[in-house]
Amino acid sequence: MKAALFSATLVVLMAVVVQCQNPNFQQLMKQCMDETKMTEAELKEFMTGGMKSTTNENLKCYTKCLMEKQGHMVNGQFNADALLNTLRNVPQMKDKMDEITSGVNACKDLKGTNDCDTAFKITMCLKEHKTMGPHPGAQ
């Protein structure tokens, strides 16, 4: 499903963790899309723009929703330890933990104008720090 590919890239580390450990990833995505009124078309537009186009609040809140459902954001606070603990159990991430930890530490204290903006800023920071390689399914 194209939405899975877009979402996996969009949410960077968080989506990788869910896909590796949660067989209900599609259901989580659907729930967050419904809750935030995010559409597959909006995700596609953002991705085809190189993840640099103007973002809207739906996209930011979609990111927050996925982070919350994975336990990586609680009450508006990014839980870096929870993310790192989860990643330690993902086989393809074990050899990259020093690099990942460095990226997470560089991004963990970012704050936005609201919880959705904070989640999005952290996600984009993780992407910029290349805390993961190509997302699952990348050719």
TIGUMAR-691772 format. One record per residue: residue in one letter; x, y, z of N, C-alpha, C in turn. Coordinates in Angstrom, 3 decimals. Last residue first. Layout:
<recs>
A_X_Y_Z_X_Y_Z_X_Y_Z
...
</recs>
This chain:
<recs>
Q_13.816_0.775_-2.628_14.539_0.058_-3.684_15.931_0.616_-3.834
A_12.394_0.224_0.551_13.057_1.130_-0.382_13.834_0.310_-1.397
G_11.431_-1.493_2.407_10.723_-1.439_1.145_11.353_-0.511_0.148
P_12.263_0.431_5.204_11.894_-0.870_4.676_11.094_-0.709_3.382
H_14.396_3.261_4.375_13.264_2.659_5.070_12.946_1.305_4.440
P_17.945_3.498_4.569_16.709_3.470_3.766_15.599_2.759_4.529
G_18.958_4.154_7.965_19.243_4.020_6.537_17.946_4.066_5.773
M_18.683_6.599_10.535_18.366_5.303_9.963_18.744_5.319_8.500
T_19.487_9.041_11.195_19.561_8.052_12.246_19.071_6.689_11.785
K_20.085_11.424_9.808_20.224_10.115_9.166_20.380_9.015_10.206
H_19.551_13.880_10.676_20.712_13.242_11.291_20.942_11.834_10.747
E_17.197_14.335_9.312_18.388_15.087_8.925_19.659_14.471_9.501
K_15.475_12.637_10.752_15.712_12.404_9.324_17.007_13.088_8.895
L_15.490_13.904_13.211_16.003_12.532_13.105_16.328_12.192_11.658
C_14.235_16.281_12.395_15.598_16.320_12.908_16.228_14.930_12.810
M_11.705_15.339_11.796_12.515_15.891_10.720_13.981_16.004_11.139
T_10.899_14.517_14.392_10.955_13.568_13.278_11.852_14.083_12.164
I_10.959_16.965_15.764_11.830_15.864_16.183_11.993_14.860_15.048
K_8.962_18.364_14.376_10.336_18.882_14.405_11.318_17.777_14.785
F_6.707_16.755_14.934_7.175_16.905_13.563_8.621_17.394_13.523
A_6.458_17.068_17.691_6.629_15.728_17.112_7.211_15.821_15.707
T_6.062_19.889_17.794_7.213_19.262_18.457_7.492_17.893_17.847
D_3.628_20.147_16.487_4.810_20.766_15.901_6.077_20.162_16.503
C_1.993_18.824_18.323_2.092_18.330_16.944_3.359_18.865_16.288
D_2.264_20.430_20.624_2.726_19.038_20.636_2.894_18.467_19.233
N_3.466_23.670_19.493_2.492_22.821_20.174_2.998_21.380_20.070
T_5.725_24.809_18.539_4.718_25.720_19.069_3.590_24.986_19.781
G_8.356_22.584_19.663_7.612_23.336_18.671_6.619_24.247_19.346
K_11.611_21.693_20.676_10.239_22.047_21.040_9.627_22.846_19.904
L_14.146_19.252_21.171_13.481_20.232_20.312_12.055_20.468_20.778
D_15.495_17.304_22.531_15.013_18.459_23.297_14.344_19.525_22.456
K_16.353_15.289_20.717_15.362_14.988_21.762_14.786_16.201_22.489
C_18.355_15.524_18.824_16.999_15.970_18.483_16.023_15.974_19.658
A_20.707_14.488_19.750_20.751_15.803_19.114_19.355_16.389_18.914
N_19.891_11.968_20.589_20.308_12.954_21.591_20.349_14.363_21.021
V_19.421_10.784_18.099_18.309_10.972_19.037_18.673_12.028_20.079
G_22.047_10.752_17.053_20.977_11.497_16.394_19.816_11.787_17.324
S_23.325_9.058_18.939_23.820_10.412_18.697_22.743_11.280_18.059
T_21.850_6.724_18.579_21.821_7.414_19.872_22.289_8.849_19.733
I_22.604_6.078_15.944_21.206_6.378_16.262_21.113_7.166_17.560
E_25.333_5.541_16.297_24.901_6.591_15.367_23.471_7.038_15.686
D_25.130_3.382_18.060_25.909_4.577_18.424_25.472_5.767_17.587
M_23.513_1.500_16.644_23.005_2.149_17.851_23.813_3.378_18.270
K_23.870_-0.080_14.453_23.859_1.368_14.232_23.502_2.147_15.489
D_23.534_-2.743_14.879_24.877_-2.293_14.519_24.983_-0.780_14.374
K_20.721_-2.886_15.364_21.696_-3.160_16.432_23.086_-2.628_16.120
M_18.896_-2.662_13.324_19.351_-1.423_13.947_20.496_-1.651_14.934
Q_18.013_-5.128_12.497_18.738_-4.315_11.526_19.241_-2.991_12.098
P_16.637_-6.089_14.913_17.913_-6.655_14.423_18.681_-5.755_13.468
V_15.484_-4.234_17.476_15.275_-4.382_16.039_16.598_-4.848_15.428
N_16.009_-3.627_20.074_15.423_-4.946_19.804_15.141_-5.182_18.327
R_16.805_-1.033_20.077_17.804_-2.046_20.459_17.311_-3.456_20.141
L_14.456_0.342_19.632_15.366_0.115_18.509_16.429_-0.926_18.819
T_13.385_0.486_22.204_12.687_-0.259_21.169_13.645_-0.615_20.033
N_15.258_2.123_23.453_15.027_0.762_23.953_14.329_-0.102_22.913
L_14.929_4.474_21.946_16.204_3.753_21.910_16.041_2.319_22.402
L_12.265_5.151_22.664_12.630_4.911_21.273_13.910_4.092_21.188
A_12.564_5.483_25.433_11.632_4.472_24.913_11.969_4.130_23.466
D_14.368_7.610_25.524_14.760_6.305_26.060_13.862_5.196_25.539
A_12.866_9.723_24.463_14.035_9.227_23.730_14.438_7.839_24.213
N_9.925_10.713_24.295_10.560_9.758_25.191_11.701_9.082_24.430
F_8.757_13.971_24.140_9.427_12.906_23.405_10.148_12.020_24.399
Q_5.705_15.030_25.476_7.142_14.906_25.707_7.697_13.729_24.908
G_2.978_15.031_25.297_3.700_16.075_24.598_5.211_16.026_24.762
N_2.269_12.674_26.681_1.901_13.993_27.216_2.744_15.121_26.612
V_4.773_10.988_25.040_3.765_10.878_26.089_3.523_12.265_26.663
M_6.105_9.251_22.417_5.732_10.591_22.862_4.593_10.413_23.849
H_6.443_6.642_22.017_7.633_7.462_21.890_7.362_8.935_22.175
G_4.343_4.880_21.907_4.933_5.149_23.216_6.191_5.997_23.161
Q_2.997_4.587_19.591_4.157_3.725_19.767_4.837_3.930_21.119
K_1.112_6.521_19.705_0.631_5.140_19.673_1.762_4.138_19.844
E_2.770_8.791_19.540_2.057_8.469_20.781_1.630_7.008_20.808
M_3.636_8.679_16.880_4.619_8.628_17.964_3.945_8.233_19.282
L_1.197_8.949_15.534_1.967_7.706_15.398_3.006_7.576_16.508
C_0.516_11.572_16.406_-0.358_10.436_16.677_0.416_9.120_16.595
K_2.570_13.139_15.316_2.394_13.044_16.772_1.576_11.817_17.132
T_1.983_12.820_12.599_3.270_12.385_13.129_3.179_12.190_14.637
Y_-0.516_14.046_12.577_-0.413_12.645_12.167_0.901_12.059_12.711
C_0.208_16.645_13.160_-0.539_15.886_14.168_-0.579_14.392_13.844
K_1.489_17.335_10.774_2.221_17.389_12.038_1.521_16.548_13.105
L_-0.641_17.053_8.980_0.570_16.247_8.822_1.361_16.204_10.125
N_-2.411_19.005_9.951_-2.817_17.602_9.881_-1.593_16.691_9.813
E_-1.046_21.412_9.593_-1.221_20.910_10.956_-1.641_19.441_10.959
N_1.206_21.097_6.790_0.018_21.598_7.456_-0.120_20.934_8.823
T_4.228_22.279_5.304_3.458_21.260_6.009_2.230_21.899_6.641
T_5.730_22.916_2.231_5.013_23.458_3.376_4.157_22.369_4.005
S_8.287_20.503_1.409_7.210_21.434_1.090_6.545_21.921_2.372
K_10.059_18.591_1.987_10.479_19.961_2.268_9.385_20.970_1.985
M_9.919_16.004_1.126_9.672_16.254_2.546_10.113_17.659_2.943
G_9.925_16.060_-1.629_11.187_15.839_-0.935_11.107_16.088_0.561
G_7.471_16.138_-2.709_8.145_17.425_-2.557_9.456_17.295_-1.808
T_6.550_13.629_-2.382_7.057_13.967_-3.711_7.740_15.327_-3.710
M_5.690_13.843_0.299_6.819_12.985_-0.054_7.392_13.371_-1.411
F_3.500_15.601_0.108_4.637_15.931_0.974_5.877_15.134_0.570
E_1.841_14.112_-1.572_2.305_15.437_-1.983_3.539_15.853_-1.179
K_1.326_11.880_0.048_2.029_11.718_-1.223_2.611_13.050_-1.684
L_-0.125_13.040_2.127_1.147_12.371_2.395_1.981_12.262_1.127
E_-2.364_13.919_0.682_-1.511_14.895_1.364_-0.143_14.297_1.677
A_-3.394_11.450_-0.183_-2.958_12.439_-1.175_-2.036_13.480_-0.543
E_-4.197_10.292_2.183_-3.073_9.684_1.469_-2.518_10.668_0.439
T_-4.909_12.805_4.676_-5.266_11.973_3.528_-4.009_11.382_2.898
M_-5.907_13.360_8.008_-4.812_13.312_7.034_-5.219_12.398_5.891
K_-7.482_13.662_10.210_-8.050_14.040_8.908_-6.956_14.136_7.831
T_-6.655_12.580_12.536_-6.074_13.877_12.159_-6.597_14.401_10.831
E_-8.015_10.172_12.784_-8.018_11.118_13.903_-7.564_12.518_13.483
D_-7.436_8.884_10.333_-8.815_9.244_10.677_-8.849_10.335_11.753
M_-4.684_8.549_10.591_-5.211_9.311_9.454_-6.633_9.772_9.754
C_-4.616_6.946_12.869_-4.044_8.300_12.918_-4.525_9.150_11.753
Q_-5.902_4.633_11.895_-6.433_5.338_13.066_-5.917_6.778_13.102
K_-4.146_3.953_9.819_-5.543_4.306_9.517_-6.142_5.095_10.668
M_-1.827_3.329_11.294_-1.830_4.403_10.299_-3.238_4.883_10.016
L_-2.768_1.148_12.775_-2.320_2.364_13.455_-2.337_3.554_12.502
Q_-3.269_-0.654_10.665_-4.383_-0.205_11.508_-4.003_1.081_12.260
Q_-0.716_-1.096_9.713_-1.716_-0.495_8.824_-2.892_0.059_9.629
F_0.442_-2.375_11.952_0.895_-1.053_11.539_-0.133_-0.356_10.656
N_0.119_-4.774_13.262_-1.068_-3.955_13.052_-0.714_-2.538_12.603
P_2.460_-5.999_13.912_1.799_-6.438_12.684_0.561_-5.612_12.349
N_5.173_-4.471_15.088_3.727_-4.416_15.234_3.056_-4.804_13.936
Q_7.889_-4.444_14.624_7.395_-5.078_15.837_5.878_-5.121_15.964
C_8.469_-3.242_12.232_9.250_-4.404_12.634_8.591_-5.155_13.783
Q_6.693_-1.126_12.141_6.626_-2.143_11.108_7.350_-3.402_11.528
V_7.562_0.349_14.391_6.222_-0.221_14.353_6.153_-1.349_13.329
V_10.148_1.077_13.576_9.940_0.289_14.781_8.574_-0.390_14.749
V_9.589_2.619_11.361_10.393_1.406_11.211_10.153_0.494_12.402
A_8.242_4.766_12.499_7.512_3.835_11.643_8.283_2.547_11.447
M_10.335_6.022_13.892_9.153_5.542_14.586_8.384_4.520_13.766
L_12.260_6.821_12.020_12.535_5.744_12.962_11.281_5.155_13.581
V_10.027_8.173_9.817_11.407_7.764_9.942_11.548_6.624_10.944
V_7.680_9.118_9.038_7.864_8.995_10.470_9.226_8.409_10.805
L_7.957_9.103_6.243_7.593_10.299_6.983_7.964_10.197_8.446
T_8.429_6.447_5.565_9.448_7.455_5.326_9.180_8.678_6.185
A_6.040_5.297_6.361_7.297_4.776_6.883_8.406_5.794_6.700
S_4.211_6.740_4.837_4.214_6.893_6.285_5.515_6.399_6.880
F_4.797_5.848_2.252_4.916_7.266_2.585_5.031_7.453_4.093
L_4.262_3.105_2.580_5.570_3.563_2.154_5.775_5.021_2.533
A_1.576_3.162_3.276_2.543_2.569_4.197_3.944_3.045_3.859
A_0.373_4.239_1.021_0.359_5.021_2.259_1.372_4.477_3.249
K_0.582_2.175_-0.867_1.418_3.356_-0.991_1.462_4.164_0.296
M_0.841_-1.177_0.000_0.000_0.000_0.000_0.884_1.237_0.000
</recs>
